[in-house]
Amino acid sequence: MTEIYGAITEFFTSNVNIVLALVMLAAFALAIGAFFLWRKTGAVEKPVLMIVLALVAVVNVLIWTVPTSSGETPLDRAESVR
């Protein structure tokens, strides 16, 4: 079990930029899908939830990539630990 966890951890730490890009693409797709769902059905609840999920994804990416007052990003700190 620890080998599997180690392999997954290694994949995500070595491909962080790919993961962050996929999260941004998913957020963009959610926003577009919410707009089309709202226009097609007139429903409000599901499109709003999709927009909230997209915002949460964008905020998570910003948390990892925006520098702190010291000028270092949490992503840089995580890579230096590796």
C-alpha positions in Angstrom: 0.0 0.0 0.0 2.8 2.4 0.8 4.3 1.8 -2.7 1.0 2.9 -4.3 0.8 6.0 -2.1 4.4 6.8 -2.9 3.8 6.4 -6.7 0.8 8.7 -6.6 2.6 11.3 -4.5 5.6 11.2 -6.8 3.3 11.6 -9.9 1.5 14.7 -8.5 4.6 16.3 -7.1 6.5 15.9 -10.4 3.5 17.0 -12.5 2.1 19.9 -10.4 1.9 22.2 -13.4 -0.1 19.7 -15.4 -2.5 19.2 -12.5 -3.0 22.9 -12.0 -3.6 23.4 -15.7 -6.2 20.6 -15.7 -7.9 22.2 -12.7 -8.1 25.6 -14.6 -9.5 23.9 -17.7 -12.1 22.1 -15.6 -13.1 25.4 -14.0 -13.4 27.0 -17.4 -15.5 24.1 -18.7 -17.7 24.2 -15.6 -18.4 27.9 -16.1 -19.3 27.5 -19.8 -21.4 24.4 -19.0 -23.3 26.3 -16.3 -24.0 29.1 -18.8 -25.4 26.7 -21.4 -27.4 24.7 -18.8 -28.9 27.9 -17.5 -29.8 29.1 -21.1 -31.2 25.7 -22.1 -33.3 24.8 -19.1 -33.8 28.1 -17.2 -32.8 26.3 -14.0 -30.8 28.2 -11.5 -29.7 25.8 -8.8 -27.4 23.5 -10.7 -25.7 26.3 -12.8 -25.0 28.3 -9.6 -23.5 25.2 -7.9 -21.3 24.7 -11.0 -20.1 28.3 -10.8 -19.4 27.9 -7.1 -17.3 24.8 -7.9 -15.5 26.6 -10.6 -14.7 29.5 -8.2 -13.5 27.1 -5.6 -11.1 25.4 -8.1 -9.8 28.8 -9.2 -9.2 29.9 -5.6 -7.3 26.7 -4.9 -5.0 27.3 -7.9 -4.5 30.9 -6.7 -3.6 29.6 -3.2 -0.9 27.5 -4.7 0.5 30.0 -7.1 0.2 33.5 -5.7 3.3 34.6 -3.8 3.2 35.4 -0.1 4.7 38.6 1.5 8.1 36.9 1.4 7.9 36.4 -2.3 7.7 32.6 -2.2 4.7 30.6 -3.4 3.4 27.6 -1.5 4.2 25.6 -4.7 7.9 26.7 -4.5 8.0 25.7 -0.9 6.5 22.3 -1.7 9.0 21.8 -4.5 11.9 22.7 -2.2 10.8 20.1 0.3 10.9 17.5 -2.4 
